[in-house]
Amino acid sequence: MKPQDSPDIARILFVVAILCALTIGSLYVMRPFIPGLIWATTIVVATWPAMLAIERRCGNRRWLATLIMLLILLVVMVLPLYEAISTLAQHGGEIMNVVRSLPDYTLAPPPDWVRDVPVMGARIASRWQSLSDAGPGGLLAQLEPYVSIAAHWLITHAASVGVFVVHMFVTVIITGVLYSQGEHAGAYVVRFADRVSPDHGAETVRLAGASIRAVALGIVITAVIQSALGGIGLWVAGVPGAGVLTAVLLMMCLAQIGPVLPMVGGVVWLFIHEARVAAILLLAWYVVVELVDKLLRPMLIQRGVRLSMLLILSGVLGGMFAFGIVGLFIGPVILAVSSTLLSEWIKESRATV
């Protein structure tokens, strides 16, 4: 028998080094387009079933379906986000000045009906009374640090409107290309995944797509509906700056903080200015807005992927803090794929024992 040749270690190292250099160089060249590519891929994956439905209604004319989807994208996503970010950027100085110069006032004692609220009424009334007993500035002394941090974060991330416009322009172009060549791009990704992992490659790609679709349905749609309902409530109640507060609502709902600060702030403002009926109605409307999140988001997410809600929400929050707004989608995908691969590896190890 002919002995096997020993592997050429030097050659293997050179090949690995060349491949790493090419990969790093390619990523560096594509760096200006990576955010747009991530956003476009997320949008196309999340809306691909709608794209196919529109294509069938258009007589299988892909170019017409692509044009319709791009127009819908501009109206539904790009324009609202641009308006929200530009509104925050235009009023950024005013927001910070209001936060820094919050007037001192004494919070009125809680109304009697607050104690009658089921479950949380007594606790809310007790806390409200302690803030009222603190005297002038007692409420603001506790809220001001948190409000300042939140306002500074929102304005910092919303100030670069020009950069946002460029990213959105690139995103729309790449989205159009992916819509028109979706099958070819999907097949290429599946082939690459099969090459990396013949056993689980295709399933991993499917899971990543399902995770993106679940987050898009559950997080983004719920945030848009919550912010729209909250903005309508603030406007009808007569709270000043309802447009700016609606933009803040959208940002905070996307960040999974919820609508509590803008809407409760509006309720407090109405109480201070003796508009008690409007304040009570706005508080009731805030409960409705919160219920939308609790009922709609789990239902939409579970339609997209069967994963733990805790896993998805951890990915949403962690991804946002790590990568910004686009991390809303990157985080859950990374955790979902990692969790599934780990589970499959554990199952295989048990089967071989």
C-alpha positions as a Python dict, from the first residue, in 0.01 Angstrom:
ca = {
    (1, 'M'): (0, 0, 0),
    (2, 'K'): (118, 347, -85),
    (3, 'P'): (149, 564, 226),
    (4, 'Q'): (-67, 872, 231),
    (5, 'D'): (104, 1202, 155),
    (6, 'S'): (131, 1439, 449),
    (7, 'P'): (-73, 1758, 410),
    (8, 'D'): (102, 2072, 287),
    (9, 'I'): (52, 2292, 594),
    (10, 'A'): (220, 2597, 440),
    (11, 'R'): (-3, 2585, 132),
    (12, 'I'): (-318, 2555, 346),
    (13, 'L'): (-213, 2852, 561),
    (14, 'F'): (-143, 3065, 252),
    (15, 'V'): (-483, 2978, 103),
    (16, 'V'): (-660, 3064, 431),
    (17, 'A'): (-467, 3392, 458),
    (18, 'I'): (-556, 3487, 98),
    (19, 'L'): (-924, 3403, 152),
    (20, 'C'): (-932, 3607, 474),
    (21, 'A'): (-765, 3903, 303),
    (22, 'L'): (-1012, 3888, 13),
    (23, 'T'): (-1308, 3866, 253),
    (24, 'I'): (-1187, 4158, 465),
    (25, 'G'): (-1111, 4365, 154),
    (26, 'S'): (-1452, 4294, 5),
    (27, 'L'): (-1627, 4392, 327),
    (28, 'Y'): (-1420, 4711, 348),
    (29, 'V'): (-1510, 4805, -11),
    (30, 'M'): (-1878, 4729, 53),
    (31, 'R'): (-1882, 4905, 390),
    (32, 'P'): (-2081, 5213, 271),
    (33, 'F'): (-2351, 4985, 130),
    (34, 'I'): (-2374, 4728, 411),
    (35, 'P'): (-2644, 4913, 615),
    (36, 'G'): (-2857, 4956, 303),
    (37, 'L'): (-2801, 4593, 205),
    (38, 'I'): (-2907, 4473, 550),
    (39, 'W'): (-3219, 4690, 547),
    (40, 'A'): (-3308, 4588, 189),
    (41, 'T'): (-3262, 4219, 264),
    (42, 'T'): (-3477, 4252, 574),
    (43, 'I'): (-3753, 4433, 386),
    (44, 'V'): (-3753, 4192, 92),
    (45, 'V'): (-3754, 3880, 310),
    (46, 'A'): (-4034, 4018, 528),
    (47, 'T'): (-4253, 4127, 234),
    (48, 'W'): (-4173, 3855, -20),
    (49, 'P'): (-4514, 3679, 15),
    (50, 'A'): (-4688, 4011, -50),
    (51, 'M'): (-4461, 4065, -350),
    (52, 'L'): (-4561, 3728, -500),
    (53, 'A'): (-4930, 3801, -440),
    (54, 'I'): (-4905, 4136, -618),
    (55, 'E'): (-4711, 3974, -903),
    (56, 'R'): (-4990, 3721, -959),
    (57, 'R'): (-5248, 4001, -967),
    (58, 'C'): (-5034, 4190, -1220),
    (59, 'G'): (-5031, 3902, -1468),
    (60, 'N'): (-4688, 3772, -1356),
    (61, 'R'): (-4518, 4096, -1463),
    (62, 'R'): (-4229, 4121, -1221),
    (63, 'W'): (-4128, 4476, -1314),
    (64, 'L'): (-4477, 4610, -1239),
    (65, 'A'): (-4497, 4423, -907),
    (66, 'T'): (-4152, 4556, -813),
    (67, 'L'): (-4259, 4913, -890),
    (68, 'I'): (-4576, 4876, -681),
    (69, 'M'): (-4382, 4732, -387),
    (70, 'L'): (-4130, 5016, -400),
    (71, 'L'): (-4410, 5274, -398),
    (72, 'I'): (-4568, 5099, -99),
    (73, 'L'): (-4227, 5096, 74),
    (74, 'L'): (-4190, 5471, 22),
    (75, 'V'): (-4536, 5549, 156),
    (76, 'V'): (-4548, 5301, 446),
    (77, 'M'): (-4190, 5300, 574),
    (78, 'V'): (-3956, 5560, 429),
    (79, 'L'): (-4178, 5868, 458),
    (80, 'P'): (-4302, 5800, 816),
    (81, 'L'): (-3949, 5726, 940),
    (82, 'Y'): (-3813, 6033, 763),
    (83, 'E'): (-4085, 6251, 910),
    (84, 'A'): (-4025, 6113, 1259),
    (85, 'I'): (-3647, 6157, 1244),
    (86, 'S'): (-3659, 6499, 1078),
    (87, 'T'): (-3920, 6618, 1332),
    (88, 'L'): (-3697, 6515, 1621),
    (89, 'A'): (-3394, 6672, 1455),
    (90, 'Q'): (-3572, 7003, 1386),
    (91, 'H'): (-3703, 7029, 1743),
    (92, 'G'): (-3399, 6878, 1912),
    (93, 'G'): (-3284, 7203, 2067),
    (94, 'E'): (-3632, 7285, 2193),
    (95, 'I'): (-3670, 6938, 2345),
    (96, 'M'): (-3342, 6963, 2534),
    (97, 'N'): (-3422, 7318, 2652),
    (98, 'V'): (-3759, 7205, 2786),
    (99, 'V'): (-3599, 6909, 2964),
    (100, 'R'): (-3326, 7125, 3119),
    (101, 'S'): (-3565, 7398, 3229),
    (102, 'L'): (-3851, 7190, 3364),
    (103, 'P'): (-4050, 7419, 3595),
    (104, 'D'): (-4093, 7341, 3959),
    (105, 'Y'): (-4443, 7262, 4061),
    (106, 'T'): (-4628, 7055, 4316),
    (107, 'L'): (-4802, 6747, 4186),
    (108, 'A'): (-5170, 6744, 4284),
    (109, 'P'): (-5286, 6459, 4511),
    (110, 'P'): (-5427, 6153, 4332),
    (111, 'P'): (-5800, 6155, 4261),
    (112, 'D'): (-6015, 5917, 4463),
    (113, 'W'): (-6094, 5700, 4159),
    (114, 'V'): (-5727, 5600, 4122),
    (115, 'R'): (-5747, 5381, 4434),
    (116, 'D'): (-6045, 5198, 4284),
    (117, 'V'): (-5848, 5082, 3979),
    (118, 'P'): (-5824, 4701, 3997),
    (119, 'V'): (-5492, 4532, 4090),
    (120, 'M'): (-5262, 4837, 4068),
    (121, 'G'): (-5483, 5118, 4197),
    (122, 'A'): (-5364, 5123, 4558),
    (123, 'R'): (-4997, 5107, 4461),
    (124, 'I'): (-5033, 5381, 4199),
    (125, 'A'): (-5220, 5605, 4444),
    (126, 'S'): (-4958, 5549, 4716),
    (127, 'R'): (-4673, 5634, 4482),
    (128, 'W'): (-4859, 5934, 4343),
    (129, 'Q'): (-4925, 6061, 4695),
    (130, 'S'): (-4558, 6030, 4793),
    (131, 'L'): (-4458, 6235, 4488),
    (132, 'S'): (-4721, 6493, 4576),
    (133, 'D'): (-4596, 6513, 4935),
    (134, 'A'): (-4242, 6578, 4808),
    (135, 'G'): (-4347, 6934, 4730),
    (136, 'P'): (-4234, 7162, 4446),
    (137, 'G'): (-4007, 6979, 4203),
    (138, 'G'): (-4048, 6645, 4380),
    (139, 'L'): (-4180, 6468, 4073),
    (140, 'L'): (-3937, 6630, 3833),
    (141, 'A'): (-3639, 6564, 4057),
    (142, 'Q'): (-3701, 6194, 4008),
    (143, 'L'): (-3801, 6201, 3642),
    (144, 'E'): (-3550, 6453, 3508),
    (145, 'P'): (-3243, 6222, 3493),
    (146, 'Y'): (-3434, 5957, 3299),
    (147, 'V'): (-3603, 6206, 3069),
    (148, 'S'): (-3270, 6379, 2999),
    (149, 'I'): (-3101, 6050, 2909),
    (150, 'A'): (-3391, 5945, 2685),
    (151, 'A'): (-3410, 6282, 2511),
    (152, 'H'): (-3035, 6294, 2455),
    (153, 'W'): (-3036, 5942, 2310),
    (154, 'L'): (-3325, 6015, 2075),
    (155, 'I'): (-3178, 6341, 1949),
    (156, 'T'): (-2831, 6191, 1901),
    (157, 'H'): (-2970, 5911, 1688),
    (158, 'A'): (-3213, 6133, 1500),
    (159, 'A'): (-2985, 6426, 1421),
    (160, 'S'): (-2818, 6276, 1111),
    (161, 'V'): (-3110, 6322, 874),
    (162, 'G'): (-2879, 6351, 574),
    (163, 'V'): (-2716, 6017, 649),
    (164, 'F'): (-3059, 5863, 688),
    (165, 'V'): (-3169, 5993, 348),
    (166, 'V'): (-2859, 5846, 182),
    (167, 'H'): (-2914, 5509, 351),
    (168, 'M'): (-3279, 5507, 249),
    (169, 'F'): (-3189, 5592, -110),
    (170, 'V'): (-2940, 5305, -124),
    (171, 'T'): (-3191, 5077, 49),
    (172, 'V'): (-3464, 5149, -206),
    (173, 'I'): (-3229, 5077, -498),
    (174, 'I'): (-3104, 4749, -350),
    (175, 'T'): (-3460, 4654, -256),
    (176, 'G'): (-3569, 4697, -617),
    (177, 'V'): (-3282, 4478, -737),
    (178, 'L'): (-3363, 4207, -482),
    (179, 'Y'): (-3733, 4214, -569),
    (180, 'S'): (-3655, 4164, -936),
    (181, 'Q'): (-3393, 3892, -873),
    (182, 'G'): (-3531, 3740, -554),
    (183, 'E'): (-3535, 3376, -660),
    (184, 'H'): (-3175, 3385, -787),
    (185, 'A'): (-3050, 3556, -470),
    (186, 'G'): (-3239, 3309, -248),
    (187, 'A'): (-3106, 3009, -440),
    (188, 'Y'): (-2750, 3143, -414),
    (189, 'V'): (-2781, 3186, -36),
    (190, 'V'): (-2922, 2833, 1),
    (191, 'R'): (-2641, 2684, -208),
    (192, 'F'): (-2383, 2868, 1),
    (193, 'A'): (-2545, 2747, 323),
    (194, 'D'): (-2555, 2389, 192),
    (195, 'R'): (-2187, 2414, 107),
    (196, 'V'): (-2106, 2530, 462),
    (197, 'S'): (-2341, 2284, 633),
    (198, 'P'): (-2486, 2010, 410),
    (199, 'D'): (-2713, 1881, 688),
    (200, 'H'): (-2862, 2203, 824),
    (201, 'G'): (-2777, 2477, 572),
    (202, 'A'): (-3114, 2507, 398),
    (203, 'E'): (-3304, 2482, 728),
    (204, 'T'): (-3089, 2756, 879),
    (205, 'V'): (-3165, 2989, 587),
    (206, 'R'): (-3537, 2915, 623),
    (207, 'L'): (-3522, 2987, 996),
    (208, 'A'): (-3338, 3317, 938),
    (209, 'G'): (-3604, 3426, 689),
    (210, 'A'): (-3885, 3325, 926),
    (211, 'S'): (-3719, 3516, 1212),
    (212, 'I'): (-3689, 3832, 1002),
    (213, 'R'): (-4052, 3803, 895),
    (214, 'A'): (-4166, 3746, 1252),
    (215, 'V'): (-3982, 4053, 1383),
    (216, 'A'): (-4107, 4267, 1095),
    (217, 'L'): (-4464, 4160, 1161),
    (218, 'G'): (-4453, 4167, 1540),
    (219, 'I'): (-4220, 4455, 1624),
    (220, 'V'): (-4248, 4706, 1340),
    (221, 'I'): (-4619, 4678, 1264),
    (222, 'T'): (-4708, 4686, 1633),
    (223, 'A'): (-4486, 4990, 1687),
    (224, 'V'): (-4643, 5176, 1394),
    (225, 'I'): (-4996, 5098, 1515),
    (226, 'Q'): (-4914, 5194, 1875),
    (227, 'S'): (-4751, 5522, 1778),
    (228, 'A'): (-5038, 5611, 1544),
    (229, 'L'): (-5301, 5540, 1810),
    (230, 'G'): (-5100, 5719, 2077),
    (231, 'G'): (-5047, 6022, 1853),
    (232, 'I'): (-5419, 6041, 1777),
    (233, 'G'): (-5498, 6029, 2148),
    (234, 'L'): (-5248, 6305, 2230),
    (235, 'W'): (-5379, 6524, 1947),
    (236, 'V'): (-5745, 6477, 2041),
    (237, 'A'): (-5671, 6544, 2409),
    (238, 'G'): (-5505, 6873, 2315),
    (239, 'V'): (-5155, 6797, 2441),
    (240, 'P'): (-4910, 7048, 2286),
    (241, 'G'): (-4643, 6912, 2052),
    (242, 'A'): (-4846, 6605, 1957),
    (243, 'G'): (-4646, 6565, 1634),
    (244, 'V'): (-4312, 6559, 1816),
    (245, 'L'): (-4452, 6324, 2080),
    (246, 'T'): (-4578, 6090, 1806),
    (247, 'A'): (-4227, 6075, 1661),
    (248, 'V'): (-4093, 5998, 2010),
    (249, 'L'): (-4363, 5732, 2046),
    (250, 'L'): (-4252, 5562, 1724),
    (251, 'M'): (-3887, 5557, 1831),
    (252, 'M'): (-3966, 5430, 2179),
    (253, 'C'): (-4205, 5160, 2055),
    (254, 'L'): (-3945, 5039, 1804),
    (255, 'A'): (-3692, 5030, 2088),
    (256, 'Q'): (-3941, 4821, 2292),
    (257, 'I'): (-3959, 5086, 2566),
    (258, 'G'): (-4325, 5139, 2499),
    (259, 'P'): (-4547, 5449, 2489),
    (260, 'V'): (-4547, 5506, 2864),
    (261, 'L'): (-4332, 5822, 2892),
    (262, 'P'): (-4496, 6042, 2622),
    (263, 'M'): (-4852, 5937, 2703),
    (264, 'V'): (-4824, 5944, 3083),
    (265, 'G'): (-4644, 6276, 3046),
    (266, 'G'): (-4943, 6402, 2847),
    (267, 'V'): (-5179, 6278, 3120),
    (268, 'V'): (-4976, 6460, 3388),
    (269, 'W'): (-4972, 6781, 3180),
    (270, 'L'): (-5349, 6769, 3142),
    (271, 'F'): (-5399, 6713, 3515),
    (272, 'I'): (-5173, 7009, 3594),
    (273, 'H'): (-5373, 7233, 3362),
    (274, 'E'): (-5706, 7125, 3519),
    (275, 'A'): (-5820, 6930, 3209),
    (276, 'R'): (-5919, 6633, 3422),
    (277, 'V'): (-6177, 6480, 3187),
    (278, 'A'): (-5930, 6483, 2899),
    (279, 'A'): (-5659, 6343, 3128),
    (280, 'I'): (-5879, 6053, 3241),
    (281, 'L'): (-5981, 5976, 2883),
    (282, 'L'): (-5617, 5990, 2767),
    (283, 'L'): (-5517, 5757, 3052),
    (284, 'A'): (-5785, 5510, 2944),
    (285, 'W'): (-5665, 5542, 2585),
    (286, 'Y'): (-5309, 5469, 2702),
    (287, 'V'): (-5433, 5142, 2852),
    (288, 'V'): (-5585, 5053, 2514),
    (289, 'V'): (-5256, 5132, 2338),
    (290, 'E'): (-5068, 4911, 2583),
    (291, 'L'): (-5317, 4629, 2525),
    (292, 'V'): (-5250, 4653, 2151),
    (293, 'D'): (-4887, 4568, 2222),
    (294, 'K'): (-4969, 4284, 2461),
    (295, 'L'): (-5224, 4122, 2228),
    (296, 'L'): (-5106, 4201, 1875),
    (297, 'R'): (-4729, 4153, 1900),
    (298, 'P'): (-4725, 3791, 2028),
    (299, 'M'): (-4991, 3692, 1775),
    (300, 'L'): (-4798, 3839, 1481),
    (301, 'I'): (-4461, 3701, 1593),
    (302, 'Q'): (-4599, 3349, 1644),
    (303, 'R'): (-4738, 3358, 1290),
    (304, 'G'): (-4387, 3402, 1155),
    (305, 'V'): (-4176, 3161, 1361),
    (306, 'R'): (-4219, 2917, 1648),
    (307, 'L'): (-3957, 3046, 1887),
    (308, 'S'): (-3952, 3152, 2247),
    (309, 'M'): (-4089, 3502, 2298),
    (310, 'L'): (-3812, 3566, 2551),
    (311, 'L'): (-3551, 3472, 2288),
    (312, 'I'): (-3701, 3705, 2029),
    (313, 'L'): (-3738, 4000, 2267),
    (314, 'S'): (-3383, 3947, 2399),
    (315, 'G'): (-3258, 3956, 2041),
    (316, 'V'): (-3459, 4270, 1967),
    (317, 'L'): (-3330, 4465, 2268),
    (318, 'G'): (-2973, 4334, 2256),
    (319, 'G'): (-2949, 4382, 1880),
    (320, 'M'): (-3077, 4739, 1903),
    (321, 'F'): (-2820, 4834, 2168),
    (322, 'A'): (-2541, 4659, 1975),
    (323, 'F'): (-2620, 4762, 1614),
    (324, 'G'): (-2873, 5045, 1636),
    (325, 'I'): (-3218, 5031, 1476),
    (326, 'V'): (-3111, 4765, 1223),
    (327, 'G'): (-3022, 4546, 1520),
    (328, 'L'): (-3397, 4501, 1574),
    (329, 'F'): (-3373, 4245, 1294),
    (330, 'I'): (-3012, 4128, 1321),
    (331, 'G'): (-3035, 4039, 1691),
    (332, 'P'): (-3332, 3799, 1674),
    (333, 'V'): (-3193, 3631, 1360),
    (334, 'I'): (-2855, 3568, 1526),
    (335, 'L'): (-3013, 3429, 1843),
    (336, 'A'): (-3269, 3220, 1654),
    (337, 'V'): (-3013, 3063, 1422),
    (338, 'S'): (-2765, 3005, 1705),
    (339, 'S'): (-3034, 2850, 1927),
    (340, 'T'): (-3153, 2617, 1651),
    (341, 'L'): (-2802, 2504, 1556),
    (342, 'L'): (-2719, 2443, 1921),
    (343, 'S'): (-3037, 2239, 1968),
    (344, 'E'): (-2963, 2029, 1659),
    (345, 'W'): (-2607, 1969, 1776),
    (346, 'I'): (-2732, 1854, 2118),
    (347, 'K'): (-2985, 1619, 1954),
    (348, 'E'): (-2713, 1468, 1734),
    (349, 'S'): (-2481, 1418, 2030),
    (350, 'R'): (-2761, 1235, 2219),
    (351, 'A'): (-2835, 1017, 1918),
    (352, 'T'): (-2473, 903, 1891),
    (353, 'V'): (-2451, 810, 2260),
}
